[in-house]
């Protein structure tokens, strides 16, 4: 457990970098599923390697979190809220791992070449269809959980004013509890 009132700068950097990449990825995914224009090919060309980058970054982020820990939640937070915060954070990590893995297996099973895999494919159309649906469900779940995460951060920053939101910012330390 991190004894400071703020996350380490490396954790903050990974958090905000991944926030931008994941939002971009989700927007690209929406564009992919709703576009038949010439941009579709361009979006696919960016979507696949970006998904692999996000997967690599979430692994790095978990290793850094394991090594450095996290600041304690405010003592003023009720036990059910503390539990909800912990569960939602681990669900975010789980989705950030499951989503790109699902995408990788979906591409392989759909006989599409995967960048960096020497164009290896596994032609399983039924599995591809199932994974494509799962990939969408995971994306919407991730989008919903991000919305919940953002809402909770705003509640902490604007209503509780307990310093939780500042713990992930670069502008200062979290207030003592």
C-alpha positions in Angstrom: 0.0 0.0 0.0 1.3 3.4 -1.0 1.8 5.5 2.2 1.7 8.9 0.4 -1.5 10.8 -0.4 -0.9 10.7 -4.1 -0.1 8.2 -6.8 3.5 8.1 -8.1 4.2 10.2 -11.2 4.7 7.1 -13.3 1.2 5.8 -12.3 -0.3 9.2 -13.1 1.4 9.3 -16.5 0.2 5.7 -17.3 -3.3 6.6 -16.1 -3.7 9.7 -18.3 -1.9 8.2 -21.3 -4.2 5.2 -21.2 -7.2 7.3 -20.6 -6.6 9.2 -23.9 -5.7 6.0 -25.8 -8.7 4.0 -24.5 -11.2 6.9 -25.3 -9.6 7.1 -28.8 -9.9 3.4 -29.2 -13.5 3.3 -28.2 -14.3 6.1 -30.6 -12.4 4.3 -33.4 -14.4 1.1 -32.5 -17.7 3.0 -32.9 -16.4 4.4 -36.2 -15.5 0.9 -37.4 -18.9 -0.6 -36.6 -20.8 2.3 -38.1 -18.8 3.1 -41.2 -18.6 1.6 -44.7 -16.6 4.5 -46.1 -13.0 4.4 -47.2 -12.0 5.5 -43.7 -12.9 2.0 -42.4 -9.6 0.5 -43.7 -7.7 3.4 -42.1 -9.5 2.9 -38.8 -8.7 -0.8 -38.8 -5.1 0.0 -39.5 -4.9 2.1 -36.4 -7.3 0.1 -34.2 -5.3 -3.2 -34.2 -1.9 -1.9 -33.1 -3.4 0.6 -30.7 -5.3 -2.3 -29.0 -2.0 -4.2 -28.7 -0.3 -1.0 -27.2 -3.1 -0.6 -24.7 -2.8 -4.3 -23.7 1.0 -3.8 -23.2 0.4 -0.6 -21.2 -2.1 -2.2 -18.9 0.3 -5.0 -18.1 3.0 -2.4 -17.3 0.5 -0.4 -15.2 -0.5 -3.5 -13.2 3.2 -4.3 -12.5 3.8 -0.6 -11.4 0.7 -0.8 -9.2 1.9 -4.0 -7.7 5.3 -2.5 -7.0 4.2 1.0 -5.8 0.7 0.4 -4.4 -1.9 3.1 -4.2 -2.9 5.8 -1.7 -5.4 4.8 0.9 -9.0 5.7 0.3 -10.4 8.5 2.5 -11.4 7.3 6.0 -14.6 9.4 5.5 -15.7 7.0 2.7 -18.2 4.5 3.9 -17.1 0.8 3.8 -19.6 0.0 0.9 -18.2 2.9 -1.1 -14.6 1.7 -0.5 -15.5 -1.7 -1.6 -17.3 -0.3 -4.7 -14.2 1.7 -5.5 -11.9 -1.3 -5.2 -14.2 -3.5 -7.3 -14.6 -0.9 -10.0 -10.9 -0.3 -10.3 -10.2 -4.1 -10.7 -13.0 -4.4 -13.1 -11.4 -1.6 -15.2 -8.2 -3.6 -15.2 -10.0 -6.8 -16.1 -11.8 -5.2 -19.0 -8.6 -3.5 -20.2 -7.0 -6.9 -20.4 -10.0 -8.9 -21.7 -10.9 -6.4 -24.5 -7.7 -6.5 -26.5 -7.3 -10.2 -25.9 -10.8 -10.7 -27.3 -9.9 -8.5 -30.3 -6.7 -10.4 -31.0 -8.4 -13.8 -30.9 -11.3 -12.4 -33.0 -8.9 -11.2 -35.7 -7.1 -14.6 -35.7 -10.4 -16.6 -35.9 -11.7 -14.3 -38.7 -8.7 -15.2 -40.9 -7.4 -11.6 -40.8 -3.7 -11.0 -40.4 -2.6 -9.7 -37.0 0.3 -7.2 -37.1 3.5 -8.7 -35.9 2.2 -12.3 -36.0 3.7 -13.3 -39.4 0.1 -13.2 -40.7 -0.9 -16.3 -38.7 -4.6 -16.9 -38.8 -7.1 -19.5 -37.5 -10.1 -19.8 -39.8 -13.0 -20.3 -37.3 -16.0 -18.2 -38.6 -18.4 -19.3 -35.8 -15.8 -18.4 -33.1 -15.1 -15.1 -34.9 -18.8 -14.2 -34.8 -19.0 -15.0 -31.1 -15.9 -13.0 -30.3 -17.1 -10.1 -32.4 -20.2 -9.9 -30.2 -18.2 -10.3 -27.0 -15.8 -7.6 -28.2 -18.8 -5.2 -28.6 -20.2 -6.2 -25.2 -16.8 -5.6 -23.5 -16.5 -2.3 -25.3 -19.9 -1.1 -24.0 -19.1 -2.4 -20.6 -15.8 -0.6 -20.6 -17.5 2.6 -21.8 -20.1 2.3 -19.0 -17.5 1.7 -16.3 -15.4 4.6 -17.6 -18.5 6.8 -17.3 -19.0 5.5 -13.7 -15.3 6.1 -12.9 -15.5 9.7 -14.3 -18.7 10.4 -12.3 -17.1 9.1 -9.1 -14.0 11.3 -9.7 -16.2 14.3 -10.2 -18.3 13.6 -7.1 -15.0 13.3 -5.1 -13.7 16.5 -6.6 -16.8 18.7 -6.6 -19.0 17.4 -3.8 -16.9 15.5 -1.2 -13.7 17.6 -1.9 -11.7 14.9 -0.2 -8.7 15.1 -2.4 -9.2 11.8 -4.2 -9.4 13.5 -7.6 -6.1 15.4 -6.9 -4.3 12.1 -6.1 -4.2 11.3 -9.8 -3.4 14.9 -10.9 0.0 16.4 -11.5 -0.8 19.7 -9.7 -0.4 18.7 -6.1 -0.7 16.3 -3.2 -3.9 14.8 -1.8 -5.1 16.4 1.4 -4.5 14.5 4.6 -7.5 12.5 5.8 
